[in-house]
Amino acid sequence: MNRTHPQPPIALTIAGSDSGGGAGVQADLHTFAAHGVHGTSVLTAVTAQNTRGVTAAEPVPAGLVRAQLDAVLADFPVAAVKTGMLGGDALVALVAEYGQADRLPNLVVDPVMVTTTGDSLYEGDPAAYLGGLGPLATVLTPNLIEARQLLGRAIDSVEEMREAARAIATYGPRAVLVKGGHLDRDGAAAVDVLWCDGQMLDLAAPRVATRNDHGTGCTLASAIAARLALGHPLAQAVAGAKVYVTEALKAAAGWRLGTGRGPLHHHHGRKSAAL
């Protein structure tokens, strides 16, 4: 018997490619699919990487990035957008151009500047993220390292994370999520701080003992975008995305897909009689 499935909402990722499949566009598309959202993509860079690190990276020319954006946005009713690796000021400005034209709804900005393995992925002025994309973002999702770069200050406690969220919020995003996964790695909980619509919330989850955390930030940001595309309220979308990532970390804890820091299990909740 044929069953008609409801049409999925559409999300767009604007990010780099990870040849190892754990982060970047690959992680974003996995996450969209896991949420029942159709994923579209605009590649900003091609990287040679695996679980041990990045060995090479080349940016996609701005003209080709623009052509991809035009192709997707001219045909698909995109409901949410996530940005990842933009590489430098030129692509930040290009994305801002489309945001200012109201073509990037529910914009989730993950200011990717360094990989989990410590490789630099941004060669511009970190403040360009705040000045260019801050006023356009529905939510900004820096981790501790990125928040320090954006603000040029030390952030070494949950209270300083709250102060950082307030500071970043002055640039105009509706919400700021400062991720605390790099803080107190021996602690029992991973605490993120969410400033949303003038309120401050602490989002805590049990810390997962795993080396497989490659692409965690990409996955969290794209899960937020997927949930916004599905119509979830913003704070609920962020909190639900954090639960999804925690479960994805748990599900992949025993994996050894490479010799380094492996990916999450993006489809941990998938159930299908056909598979």
Buried (B, 14 or more C-beta within 10 A) or exposed (E): EEEEEEEBBBBBBBBBBBBBBBBBBBBBBBBBBBBEBBBBBBBBBBBBBBBEBBEEBEBBEBEEBBEBBEEBBEEEEBBBBBBBBBBBBBBBBBBBBBBEEEBBBBBBBBBBBBBBBEEEBBEBEBBBBBBBBBEBBBBBBBBBBBBBBBBEEEBEEBEBBBBBBBBBBEBBBBBBBBBBBBBBEEEEEBBBBBBBEEEBBEBBBEBBEBEBBBBBBBBBBBBBBBBBBBEBEBBEBBBBBBEBBBBBBBBBBEBEBBEBBBBBBBBBEEEEEEE
